[in-house]
Amino acid sequence: MQIQRYKKMWWLCSLLMILSACKIYSFKDVSIPPDVKTIKIGFIENRARYINPQLSPKLTDKLQQKIANQTKLTRTNNDDAHYQINGYVSDYSVSTTSITSTQAATNRLSVSVHIVLRKTLENKTEEFDITRNFDFAASLSLQQAEAQLLEEVVRNTTDEIFNRIFSNW
């Protein structure tokens, strides 16, 4: 019985080593073709009607950090980079989501980002939109809610952009 258990463990370990050695699969679920080596990350502009001046720079910076920390891609400013990411905040708006008696109880901050991913080696361009909603108490002003939610907005939006590009989500 013990011998069978060790054989299974050996096979499992062998399989894991083979999968990690092929460089297409990693245990962070990042899927990057082996010939892709460079990336250019453009500034994510803010084109929404309401502009939070901190959102674009923080979103751009967080995306750059995440890609640097979780991939082996070399960042460049050249237009011949294998992956080129550009985008803009397309919506940044507040709506009421729940009402108690005659008063708003919860508001929702909606943030949408449009991303353009150009894969130069494949001569292919992909576009997608990320929309995230963040609820906050209606007793807070928008400025108070932004102060509380900004880091969460940036983190969640960045994670979703990263996953759509590198994990095929």
Sine and cosine of phi, psi and omega as CSV:
sin_phi,cos_phi,sin_psi,cos_psi,sin_omega,cos_omega
0.00,0.00,-0.70,0.71,0.01,-1.00
-0.90,0.43,-0.62,0.78,-0.02,-1.00
-0.90,0.44,-0.67,0.74,0.03,-1.00
-0.89,0.45,-0.63,0.78,0.02,-1.00
-0.90,0.44,-0.68,0.73,0.02,-1.00
-0.92,0.40,-0.60,0.80,0.05,-1.00
-0.89,0.45,-0.69,0.72,0.02,-1.00
-0.89,0.46,-0.68,0.73,0.03,-1.00
-0.89,0.46,-0.66,0.75,0.01,-1.00
-0.89,0.46,-0.71,0.71,0.01,-1.00
-0.89,0.45,-0.68,0.73,0.02,-1.00
-0.89,0.46,-0.72,0.69,0.04,-1.00
-0.88,0.47,-0.66,0.75,0.03,-1.00
-0.89,0.46,-0.71,0.71,0.01,-1.00
-0.88,0.47,-0.69,0.72,0.02,-1.00
-0.89,0.47,-0.65,0.76,0.03,-1.00
-0.91,0.41,-0.65,0.76,0.01,-1.00
-0.90,0.43,-0.71,0.70,0.00,-1.00
-0.89,0.46,-0.64,0.77,-0.01,-1.00
-0.96,0.27,-0.39,0.92,-0.02,-1.00
-0.99,0.17,-0.33,0.94,-0.08,-1.00
-0.98,0.20,-0.13,0.99,0.12,-0.99
0.92,0.40,0.02,1.00,0.10,-0.99
-1.00,-0.08,-0.48,0.88,-0.04,-1.00
-0.92,-0.40,0.69,-0.73,0.14,-0.99
-0.73,-0.68,0.26,-0.96,-0.09,-1.00
-0.98,0.19,-0.02,1.00,0.13,-0.99
-1.00,-0.06,0.14,0.99,-0.03,-1.00
0.89,0.46,0.45,0.89,0.08,-1.00
-1.00,-0.02,0.82,-0.57,-0.05,-1.00
-0.89,-0.45,0.97,-0.23,0.00,-1.00
-0.80,-0.60,0.81,-0.58,0.05,-1.00
-0.84,0.54,0.58,-0.82,-0.09,-1.00
-0.90,0.44,-0.39,0.92,0.00,-1.00
-0.99,0.11,-0.15,0.99,0.04,-1.00
-1.00,0.09,0.88,-0.47,-0.09,-1.00
-0.85,-0.53,-0.45,0.89,-0.11,-0.99
-0.83,-0.56,0.41,-0.91,0.01,-1.00
-0.59,-0.81,0.63,-0.78,0.10,-1.00
-0.88,-0.47,0.82,-0.57,-0.03,-1.00
-0.91,-0.41,0.93,-0.36,0.01,-1.00
-0.99,0.17,0.28,-0.96,0.03,-1.00
-0.93,0.37,0.75,-0.67,0.03,-1.00
-1.00,0.10,0.97,-0.26,-0.05,-1.00
-0.95,0.30,0.26,-0.96,0.08,-1.00
-0.92,-0.40,0.95,-0.30,0.01,-1.00
-0.93,-0.36,0.20,0.98,0.01,-1.00
-0.94,0.33,0.33,-0.94,0.04,-1.00
-0.90,0.44,-0.69,0.73,0.09,-1.00
-0.98,-0.18,0.76,-0.65,-0.07,-1.00
-0.91,-0.41,0.86,-0.51,0.19,-0.98
-1.00,0.01,0.93,-0.38,-0.11,-0.99
-0.90,0.44,-0.31,0.95,-0.01,-1.00
-1.00,0.04,-0.35,0.94,-0.15,-0.99
-0.90,0.43,-0.80,0.60,-0.06,-1.00
-0.85,0.52,-0.78,0.63,0.00,-1.00
-0.90,0.43,-0.62,0.78,0.00,-1.00
-0.93,0.37,-0.64,0.77,0.01,-1.00
-0.91,0.42,-0.71,0.71,0.03,-1.00
-0.88,0.48,-0.73,0.68,-0.02,-1.00
-0.89,0.45,-0.70,0.71,-0.02,-1.00
-0.91,0.43,-0.63,0.77,0.04,-1.00
-0.90,0.43,-0.67,0.74,0.04,-1.00
-0.88,0.48,-0.70,0.72,0.01,-1.00
-0.90,0.44,-0.69,0.72,-0.04,-1.00
-0.90,0.44,-0.69,0.73,0.01,-1.00
-0.91,0.41,-0.66,0.75,0.02,-1.00
-0.90,0.44,-0.63,0.77,-0.07,-1.00
-0.99,0.15,-0.45,0.89,-0.13,-0.99
-0.90,-0.43,0.08,1.00,0.10,-0.99
-0.71,-0.71,0.17,-0.99,0.06,-1.00
-0.97,-0.23,0.27,0.96,-0.02,-1.00
-0.95,0.31,0.60,-0.80,0.04,-1.00
-1.00,-0.06,0.81,-0.59,-0.01,-1.00
-0.98,0.18,0.68,-0.74,-0.01,-1.00
-0.60,-0.80,0.27,-0.96,0.10,-0.99
-0.95,-0.31,0.12,0.99,-0.01,-1.00
-0.97,0.24,0.55,-0.84,0.01,-1.00
-0.98,0.22,-0.03,1.00,0.04,-1.00
-0.97,-0.23,0.29,0.96,0.04,-1.00
-0.86,0.50,0.55,-0.83,-0.05,-1.00
-0.90,0.43,-0.63,0.78,0.12,-0.99
-0.87,-0.49,0.71,-0.70,0.07,-1.00
-0.79,-0.61,0.85,-0.53,-0.04,-1.00
-0.92,-0.38,0.81,-0.59,0.10,-0.99
-0.71,-0.70,0.33,-0.94,0.03,-1.00
-0.01,-1.00,0.01,-1.00,0.02,-1.00
-0.41,-0.91,0.46,-0.89,0.11,-0.99
-0.98,0.22,0.88,-0.47,-0.07,-1.00
-0.99,-0.14,-0.38,0.93,0.02,-1.00
-0.54,-0.84,0.67,-0.75,0.08,-1.00
-0.50,-0.86,0.99,-0.10,-0.14,-0.99
-0.61,-0.80,0.32,-0.95,-0.01,-1.00
-0.86,-0.51,0.66,-0.75,0.08,-1.00
-0.64,-0.77,0.30,-0.95,0.04,-1.00
-1.00,0.03,0.72,-0.69,-0.02,-1.00
-0.94,-0.35,-0.43,0.90,0.05,-1.00
-0.54,-0.84,0.53,-0.85,-0.03,-1.00
-0.79,-0.62,0.72,-0.70,0.12,-0.99
-0.89,-0.45,0.75,-0.66,-0.10,-1.00
0.84,0.54,-0.93,-0.36,0.00,-1.00
-0.86,-0.51,0.32,0.95,-0.13,-0.99
-0.79,-0.62,0.58,-0.81,0.06,-1.00
-0.92,0.40,0.71,-0.71,0.02,-1.00
-0.96,-0.26,-0.60,0.80,-0.03,-1.00
-0.69,-0.73,0.67,-0.74,0.11,-0.99
-0.92,-0.40,0.32,-0.95,-0.02,-1.00
-0.77,-0.63,0.80,-0.61,0.13,-0.99
-1.00,-0.07,0.86,-0.51,0.03,-1.00
-0.96,-0.29,0.77,-0.64,0.01,-1.00
-0.81,-0.59,0.82,-0.57,0.05,-1.00
-0.85,-0.53,0.67,-0.74,0.02,-1.00
-0.79,-0.61,0.76,-0.65,0.05,-1.00
-0.99,-0.17,0.80,-0.60,-0.04,-1.00
-0.89,-0.46,0.67,-0.74,0.10,-0.99
-0.88,-0.47,0.87,-0.49,0.02,-1.00
-0.93,-0.38,0.89,-0.46,0.04,-1.00
-0.97,-0.25,0.83,-0.56,0.04,-1.00
-0.96,-0.27,0.99,-0.15,-0.14,-0.99
-0.93,0.37,-0.54,0.84,-0.01,-1.00
-0.92,0.39,-0.50,0.86,0.01,-1.00
-0.99,-0.13,-0.09,1.00,-0.10,-1.00
0.78,0.62,0.78,0.63,-0.11,-0.99
-0.72,-0.70,0.61,-0.79,0.05,-1.00
-0.83,-0.56,0.74,-0.67,0.05,-1.00
-0.88,-0.48,0.65,-0.76,0.06,-1.00
-0.80,-0.60,0.63,-0.78,0.05,-1.00
-0.44,-0.90,0.33,-0.94,0.02,-1.00
-0.89,-0.45,0.64,-0.77,0.09,-1.00
-0.91,-0.41,0.79,-0.61,0.08,-1.00
-0.80,-0.60,0.79,-0.61,0.02,-1.00
-0.79,-0.62,0.59,-0.81,0.03,-1.00
-0.90,-0.43,0.63,-0.78,-0.03,-1.00
-0.73,-0.69,0.91,-0.42,-0.03,-1.00
-1.00,0.07,0.55,-0.83,0.06,-1.00
-0.51,-0.86,0.36,-0.93,-0.03,-1.00
-0.90,0.45,0.69,-0.72,0.00,-1.00
-0.92,0.39,-0.28,0.96,0.03,-1.00
-0.95,0.31,-0.25,0.97,0.02,-1.00
-1.00,0.03,0.57,-0.82,0.16,-0.99
-0.97,0.26,0.25,-0.97,0.03,-1.00
-0.87,0.50,-0.65,0.76,-0.01,-1.00
-0.90,0.43,-0.63,0.77,0.05,-1.00
-0.92,0.40,-0.69,0.73,0.01,-1.00
-0.90,0.44,-0.66,0.75,0.03,-1.00
-0.87,0.49,-0.67,0.75,0.01,-1.00
-0.88,0.47,-0.62,0.78,0.01,-1.00
-0.97,0.23,-0.57,0.82,-0.17,-0.99
-0.99,-0.13,-0.25,0.97,-0.16,-0.99
-0.81,0.58,-0.75,0.66,-0.03,-1.00
-0.89,0.45,-0.64,0.77,0.04,-1.00
-0.92,0.40,-0.67,0.74,0.04,-1.00
-0.86,0.51,-0.75,0.66,-0.03,-1.00
-0.90,0.44,-0.73,0.68,-0.03,-1.00
-0.89,0.46,-0.77,0.64,-0.04,-1.00
-0.91,0.40,-0.66,0.75,0.00,-1.00
-0.92,0.39,-0.69,0.73,0.03,-1.00
-0.88,0.48,-0.72,0.70,0.02,-1.00
-0.85,0.53,-0.68,0.73,-0.02,-1.00
-0.93,0.36,-0.64,0.77,0.07,-1.00
-0.88,0.48,-0.75,0.66,-0.01,-1.00
-0.85,0.53,-0.73,0.69,-0.02,-1.00
-0.90,0.43,-0.61,0.79,0.03,-1.00
-0.92,0.40,-0.57,0.82,-0.03,-1.00
-0.98,0.18,-0.73,0.69,-0.19,-0.98
-0.96,-0.29,-0.20,0.98,-0.03,-1.00
-0.85,-0.52,0.10,0.99,0.01,-1.00
0.81,0.58,0.67,0.74,0.02,-1.00
-1.00,0.06,0.00,0.00,0.00,0.00
